[in-house]
Amino acid sequence: MPTFSTKECAWAHVSVTLLGRTIVGLRGFEFKKTVEKEHLYAAGDLPIDIQSGQQKFEGNLKLLKFEVDMLNDAAASANYTDILEVPHDLIVITCDYKKRDTDPTRTITVSGVAFNELTLTMEQNAKMTEVTLPFLAMNIEYSN
């Protein structure tokens, strides 16, 4: 019988790959899938069903600034101004994670990624510079 644990994954066992490179300056991430849903009404005042509509995929990566600099350098070497200009069909994010070394790896694949905002900020006495890169995506797939 498996033991119960509320631990979902260990940060030490999380790996995010972007543009074929493992991101070592990763500080956080968010992958979000939204499905439009609404009640369907007919006779009476109670809903008779719930209808599904369009899907939306978005999220963000929180990176240390040197990683953002490397992404912008890679974009520039491919003749784009910065990471925001790279076409979405060229960018895939892969996130592998597991709870323990012995557990099977689970994977989140985010395809068709378009970064849509780049804000660099710095504060006095900061020990590091974190940059959050929000994005839109064409799809998010979860697999074991």
ROKOL-811893 format. One record per atom (N, C-alpha, C): residue number from 1; residue in three letters; x, y, z; atom name. Coordinates in steps of 0.05 Angstrom, whole numbers, plus 5000, padded with zeros to 4 digits. Example, Ala and Ser with C-alpha at 12.3 -4.5 7.8 and 13.67 -1.06 7.14 Angstrom:
BEGIN
   vexlo   mardren      u      v      w   lumnu
       1       ala   5264   4886   5156       N
       1       ala   5246   4910   5156      CA
       1       ala   5264   4934   5156       C
       2       ser   5257   4955   5142       N
       2       ser   5273   4979   5143      CA
       2       ser   5258   5001   5157       C
REM end
This chain:
BEGIN
   vexlo   mardren      u      v      w   lumnu
       1       met   5017   4976   5000       N
       1       met   5000   5000   5000      CA
       1       met   5018   5025   5000       C
       2       pro   5013   5044   4981       N
       2       pro   5029   5068   4981      CA
       2       pro   5024   5086   5005       C
       3       thr   5045   5100   5013       N
       3       thr   5042   5118   5036      CA
       3       thr   5031   5144   5026       C
       4       phe   5015   5157   5043       N
       4       phe   5004   5183   5036      CA
       4       phe   5024   5205   5042       C
       5       ser   5026   5224   5023       N
       5       ser   5043   5247   5027      CA
       5       ser   5031   5271   5014       C
       6       thr   5032   5293   5028       N
       6       thr   5022   5318   5016      CA
       6       thr   5043   5332   4999       C
       7       lys   5067   5321   4999       N
       7       lys   5089   5333   4983      CA
       7       lys   5085   5327   4954       C
       8       glu   5081   5347   4937       N
       8       glu   5075   5344   4909      CA
       8       glu   5100   5340   4892       C
       9       cys   5120   5355   4898       N
       9       cys   5145   5352   4884      CA
       9       cys   5166   5367   4900       C
      10       ala   5191   5360   4895       N
      10       ala   5213   5373   4908      CA
      10       ala   5227   5392   4888       C
      11       trp   5232   5417   4896       N
      11       trp   5244   5436   4878      CA
      11       trp   5271   5425   4867       C
      12       ala   5285   5409   4883       N
      12       ala   5310   5397   4874      CA
      12       ala   5306   5378   4850       C
      13       his   5281   5369   4846       N
      13       his   5275   5350   4825      CA
      13       his   5258   5363   4803       C
      14       val   5261   5389   4800       N
      14       val   5247   5404   4779      CA
      14       val   5267   5413   4758       C
      15       ser   5261   5409   4733       N
      15       ser   5279   5417   4712      CA
      15       ser   5262   5430   4689       C
      16       val   5269   5454   4682       N
      16       val   5255   5468   4660      CA
      16       val   5275   5472   4637       C
      17       thr   5266   5464   4613       N
      17       thr   5282   5467   4589      CA
      17       thr   5268   5487   4570       C
      18       leu   5284   5506   4560       N
      18       leu   5273   5526   4542      CA
      18       leu   5293   5530   4520       C
      19       leu   5284   5529   4495       N
      19       leu   5301   5532   4472      CA
      19       leu   5324   5511   4473       C
      20       gly   5317   5487   4482       N
      20       gly   5337   5465   4483      CA
      20       gly   5358   5467   4505       C
      21       arg   5354   5485   4524       N
      21       arg   5374   5489   4545      CA
      21       arg   5360   5488   4572       C
      22       thr   5372   5473   4591       N
      22       thr   5362   5472   4618      CA
      22       thr   5367   5498   4632       C
      23       ile   5346   5510   4643       N
      23       ile   5348   5536   4656      CA
      23       ile   5357   5532   4685       C
      24       val   5382   5540   4691       N
      24       val   5393   5537   4718      CA
      24       val   5385   5561   4736       C
      25       gly   5378   5584   4724       N
      25       gly   5371   5607   4739      CA
      25       gly   5340   5609   4743       C
      26       leu   5327   5586   4744       N
      26       leu   5298   5586   4748      CA
      26       leu   5291   5592   4777       C
      27       arg   5273   5610   4782       N
      27       arg   5264   5617   4809      CA
      27       arg   5235   5610   4813       C
      28       gly   5220   5605   4792       N
      28       gly   5192   5598   4795      CA
      28       gly   5179   5596   4768       C
      29       phe   5155   5585   4767       N
      29       phe   5140   5582   4742      CA
      29       phe   5110   5580   4748       C
      30       glu   5095   5585   4727       N
      30       glu   5066   5581   4728      CA
      30       glu   5057   5573   4700       C
      31       phe   5042   5551   4699       N
      31       phe   5030   5542   4674      CA
      31       phe   5000   5541   4679       C
      32       lys   4984   5554   4662       N
      32       lys   4955   5557   4667      CA
      32       lys   4939   5550   4643       C
      33       lys   4920   5532   4646       N
      33       lys   4901   5525   4625      CA
      33       lys   4873   5534   4634       C
      34       thr   4859   5549   4618       N
      34       thr   4833   5559   4625      CA
      34       thr   4813   5549   4603       C
      35       val   4790   5539   4612       N
      35       val   4769   5532   4593      CA
      35       val   4745   5548   4600       C
      36       glu   4735   5563   4580       N
      36       glu   4710   5579   4585      CA
      36       glu   4687   5559   4590       C
      37       lys   4672   5565   4611       N
      37       lys   4649   5548   4617      CA
      37       lys   4627   5567   4627       C
      38       glu   4602   5559   4619       N
      38       glu   4579   5575   4628      CA
      38       glu   4555   5557   4629       C
      39       his   4536   5565   4646       N
      39       his   4511   5550   4648      CA
      39       his   4495   5553   4622       C
      40       leu   4480   5532   4616       N
      40       leu   4461   5533   4593      CA
      40       leu   4434   5533   4606       C
      41       tyr   4418   5553   4599       N
      41       tyr   4391   5556   4609      CA
      41       tyr   4370   5550   4588       C
      42       ala   4348   5540   4596       N
      42       ala   4325   5536   4578      CA
      42       ala   4300   5542   4594       C
      43       ala   4280   5525   4593       N
      43       ala   4256   5530   4609      CA
      43       ala   4262   5530   4639       C
      44       gly   4250   5547   4654       N
      44       gly   4254   5548   4682      CA
      44       gly   4277   5567   4689       C
      45       asp   4284   5567   4715       N
      45       asp   4306   5585   4724      CA
      45       asp   4331   5571   4733       C
      46       leu   4332   5544   4729       N
      46       leu   4356   5529   4736      CA
      46       leu   4371   5521   4710       C
      47       pro   4397   5519   4712       N
      47       pro   4412   5511   4688      CA
      47       pro   4406   5482   4681       C
      48       ile   4407   5475   4656       N
      48       ile   4403   5448   4647      CA
      48       ile   4429   5434   4640       C
      49       asp   4451   5450   4637       N
      49       asp   4476   5438   4630      CA
      49       asp   4498   5459   4634       C
      50       ile   4523   5451   4631       N
      50       ile   4545   5469   4631      CA
      50       ile   4559   5465   4604       C
      51       gln   4562   5487   4589       N
      51       gln   4574   5487   4563      CA
      51       gln   4603   5495   4565       C
      52       ser   4620   5482   4549       N
      52       ser   4648   5490   4547      CA
      52       ser   4653   5506   4523       C
      53       gly   4672   5525   4525       N
      53       gly   4679   5542   4503      CA
      53       gly   4708   5541   4496       C
      54       gln   4720   5563   4491       N
      54       gln   4747   5565   4482      CA
      54       gln   4767   5558   4505       C
      55       gln   4791   5549   4497       N
      55       gln   4812   5543   4516      CA
      55       gln   4833   5565   4513       C
      56       lys   4847   5570   4536       N
      56       lys   4867   5591   4536      CA
      56       lys   4891   5579   4552       C
      57       phe   4915   5584   4542       N
      57       phe   4940   5573   4554      CA
      57       phe   4958   5597   4559       C
      58       glu   4968   5600   4584       N
      58       glu   4986   5622   4591      CA
      58       glu   5002   5614   4615       C
      59       gly   5020   5631   4623       N
      59       gly   5036   5627   4646      CA
      59       gly   5059   5646   4648       C
      60       asn   5079   5639   4664       N
      60       asn   5102   5656   4666      CA
      60       asn   5126   5640   4677       C
      61       leu   5149   5649   4671       N
      61       leu   5174   5639   4682      CA
      61       leu   5187   5661   4699       C
      62       lys   5196   5654   4723       N
      62       lys   5211   5673   4739      CA
      62       lys   5240   5665   4738       C
      63       leu   5256   5682   4726       N
      63       leu   5284   5675   4721      CA
      63       leu   5303   5696   4733       C
      64       leu   5327   5687   4738       N
      64       leu   5348   5707   4745      CA
      64       leu   5356   5722   4720       C
      65       lys   5364   5746   4723       N
      65       lys   5369   5764   4700      CA
      65       lys   5390   5752   4680       C
      66       phe   5410   5738   4690       N
      66       phe   5429   5727   4671      CA
      66       phe   5417   5707   4651       C
      67       glu   5395   5693   4660       N
      67       glu   5381   5675   4642      CA
      67       glu   5366   5691   4620       C
      68       val   5354   5713   4628       N
      68       val   5340   5730   4609      CA
      68       val   5360   5742   4589       C
      69       asp   5383   5750   4599       N
      69       asp   5404   5760   4581      CA
      69       asp   5412   5739   4561       C
      70       met   5414   5714   4570       N
      70       met   5422   5692   4551      CA
      70       met   5400   5687   4531       C
      71       leu   5374   5689   4539       N
      71       leu   5352   5686   4521      CA
      71       leu   5352   5708   4500       C
      72       asn   5357   5733   4509       N
      72       asn   5358   5755   4490      CA
      72       asn   5382   5753   4471       C
      73       asp   5405   5743   4481       N
      73       asp   5428   5738   4464      CA
      73       asp   5423   5717   4443       C
      74       ala   5409   5695   4451       N
      74       ala   5402   5674   4432      CA
      74       ala   5383   5685   4411       C
      75       ala   5364   5702   4419       N
      75       ala   5345   5715   4400      CA
      75       ala   5361   5733   4381       C
      76       ala   5379   5749   4392       N
      76       ala   5395   5767   4375      CA
      76       ala   5412   5751   4355       C
      77       ser   5423   5728   4363       N
      77       ser   5439   5713   4345      CA
      77       ser   5423   5700   4322       C
      78       ala   5396   5699   4326       N
      78       ala   5378   5689   4306      CA
      78       ala   5365   5712   4291       C
      79       asn   5376   5736   4294       N
      79       asn   5366   5761   4281      CA
      79       asn   5339   5771   4290       C
      80       tyr   5333   5766   4316       N
      80       tyr   5309   5778   4329      CA
      80       tyr   5319   5799   4348       C
      81       thr   5302   5819   4354       N
      81       thr   5310   5840   4372      CA
      81       thr   5314   5830   4401       C
      82       asp   5296   5813   4410       N
      82       asp   5297   5801   4437      CA
      82       asp   5278   5778   4438       C
      83       ile   5275   5765   4461       N
      83       ile   5259   5741   4464      CA
      83       ile   5230   5746   4457       C
      84       leu   5221   5771   4460       N
      84       leu   5193   5777   4453      CA
      84       leu   5187   5775   4423       C
      85       glu   5208   5778   4407       N
      85       glu   5204   5778   4378      CA
      85       glu   5207   5750   4366       C
      86       val   5216   5730   4381       N
      86       val   5219   5703   4370      CA
      86       val   5191   5691   4365       C
      87       pro   5186   5681   4341       N
      87       pro   5159   5670   4335      CA
      87       pro   5152   5647   4353       C
      88       his   5126   5646   4360       N
      88       his   5116   5627   4379      CA
      88       his   5120   5598   4370       C
      89       asp   5120   5593   4344       N
      89       asp   5123   5565   4335      CA
      89       asp   5152   5555   4339       C
      90       leu   5170   5572   4348       N
      90       leu   5198   5563   4353      CA
      90       leu   5204   5557   4382       C
      91       ile   5185   5563   4400       N
      91       ile   5190   5561   4429      CA
      91       ile   5173   5540   4442       C
      92       val   5187   5522   4455       N
      92       val   5174   5501   4472      CA
      92       val   5187   5501   4499       C
      93       ile   5170   5499   4520       N
      93       ile   5180   5497   4547      CA
      93       ile   5173   5469   4557       C
      94       thr   5193   5455   4568       N
      94       thr   5188   5429   4580      CA
      94       thr   5196   5430   4609       C
      95       cys   5177   5421   4626       N
      95       cys   5182   5420   4655      CA
      95       cys   5179   5391   4664       C
      96       asp   5201   5381   4675       N
      96       asp   5201   5354   4686      CA
      96       asp   5203   5356   4717       C
      97       tyr   5187   5340   4731       N
      97       tyr   5187   5341   4760      CA
      97       tyr   5180   5314   4772       C
      98       lys   5188   5311   4797       N
      98       lys   5181   5287   4812      CA
      98       lys   5185   5292   4842       C
      99       lys   5173   5275   4858       N
      99       lys   5174   5279   4887      CA
      99       lys   5201   5270   4898       C
     100       arg   5210   5246   4890       N
     100       arg   5235   5235   4899      CA
     100       arg   5250   5224   4875       C
     101       asp   5276   5220   4879       N
     101       asp   5293   5209   4858      CA
     101       asp   5282   5183   4846       C
     102       thr   5270   5167   4863       N
     102       thr   5260   5140   4854      CA
     102       thr   5233   5141   4841       C
     103       asp   5219   5164   4842       N
     103       asp   5192   5166   4830      CA
     103       asp   5194   5170   4800       C
     104       pro   5173   5163   4786       N
     104       pro   5173   5168   4757      CA
     104       pro   5171   5198   4752       C
     105       thr   5183   5207   4730       N
     105       thr   5183   5235   4723      CA
     105       thr   5157   5242   4709       C
     106       arg   5145   5264   4717       N
     106       arg   5122   5275   4703      CA
     106       arg   5131   5298   4686       C
     107       thr   5117   5303   4665       N
     107       thr   5126   5324   4646      CA
     107       thr   5103   5342   4639       C
     108       ile   5109   5368   4638       N
     108       ile   5090   5388   4627      CA
     108       ile   5104   5399   4602       C
     109       thr   5090   5398   4580       N
     109       thr   5101   5409   4555      CA
     109       thr   5084   5432   4546       C
     110       val   5096   5456   4544       N
     110       val   5082   5480   4536      CA
     110       val   5093   5487   4508       C
     111       ser   5075   5486   4488       N
     111       ser   5084   5490   4460      CA
     111       ser   5072   5516   4449       C
     112       gly   5085   5526   4429       N
     112       gly   5076   5551   4416      CA
     112       gly   5077   5574   4435       C
     113       val   5100   5578   4449       N
     113       val   5102   5599   4469      CA
     113       val   5110   5626   4457       C
     114       ala   5095   5646   4465       N
     114       ala   5101   5674   4457      CA
     114       ala   5104   5690   4482       C
     115       phe   5128   5699   4488       N
     115       phe   5132   5717   4511      CA
     115       phe   5121   5744   4503       C
     116       asn   5106   5756   4521       N
     116       asn   5092   5781   4514      CA
     116       asn   5099   5805   4532       C
     117       glu   5118   5802   4550       N
     117       glu   5125   5825   4567      CA
     117       glu   5153   5821   4578       C
     118       leu   5169   5841   4577       N
     118       leu   5196   5840   4589      CA
     118       leu   5201   5865   4605       C
     119       thr   5201   5862   4631       N
     119       thr   5205   5884   4650      CA
     119       thr   5229   5878   4667       C
     120       leu   5249   5896   4667       N
     120       leu   5272   5893   4684      CA
     120       leu   5271   5914   4706       C
     121       thr   5273   5905   4731       N
     121       thr   5273   5923   4753      CA
     121       thr   5295   5916   4772       C
     122       met   5304   5935   4788       N
     122       met   5325   5930   4807      CA
     122       met   5319   5947   4832       C
     123       glu   5325   5936   4855       N
     123       glu   5321   5951   4880      CA
     123       glu   5347   5953   4895       C
     124       gln   5350   5975   4910       N
     124       gln   5373   5979   4926      CA
     124       gln   5376   5956   4946       C
     125       asn   5400   5946   4950       N
     125       asn   5407   5925   4968      CA
     125       asn   5397   5897   4959       C
     126       ala   5389   5895   4934       N
     126       ala   5380   5869   4924      CA
     126       ala   5404   5850   4921       C
     127       lys   5400   5825   4928       N
     127       lys   5421   5805   4925      CA
     127       lys   5420   5792   4898       C
     128       met   5398   5795   4884       N
     128       met   5395   5783   4857      CA
     128       met   5373   5799   4842       C
     129       thr   5372   5795   4817       N
     129       thr   5351   5808   4801      CA
     129       thr   5334   5786   4789       C
     130       glu   5309   5784   4797       N
     130       glu   5290   5765   4786      CA
     130       glu   5273   5779   4764       C
     131       val   5268   5765   4743       N
     131       val   5252   5776   4721      CA
     131       val   5230   5756   4715       C
     132       thr   5205   5766   4715       N
     132       thr   5183   5749   4708      CA
     132       thr   5176   5753   4679       C
     133       leu   5176   5731   4664       N
     133       leu   5169   5732   4635      CA
     133       leu   5142   5719   4631       C
     134       pro   5121   5735   4628       N
     134       pro   5095   5723   4622      CA
     134       pro   5093   5714   4593       C
     135       phe   5076   5694   4588       N
     135       phe   5074   5684   4561      CA
     135       phe   5046   5674   4555       C
     136       leu   5040   5673   4529       N
     136       leu   5016   5659   4519      CA
     136       leu   5026   5634   4505       C
     137       ala   5010   5614   4503       N
     137       ala   5019   5589   4490      CA
     137       ala   4996   5578   4474       C
     138       met   5003   5560   4456       N
     138       met   4983   5547   4439      CA
     138       met   4972   5521   4452       C
     139       asn   4988   5509   4471       N
     139       asn   4979   5484   4484      CA
     139       asn   4995   5479   4508       C
     140       ile   4983   5465   4528       N
     140       ile   4997   5455   4551      CA
     140       ile   4988   5426   4554       C
     141       glu   5008   5407   4555       N
     141       glu   5002   5379   4557      CA
     141       glu   5016   5368   4582       C
     142       tyr   5002   5351   4597       N
     142       tyr   5012   5339   4621      CA
     142       tyr   5015   5309   4616       C
     143       ser   5038   5297   4623       N
     143       ser   5042   5268   4619      CA
     143       ser   5058   5256   4641       C
     144       asn   5056   5230   4645       N
     144       asn   5072   5216   4665      CA
     144       asn   5093   5200   4650       C
REM end
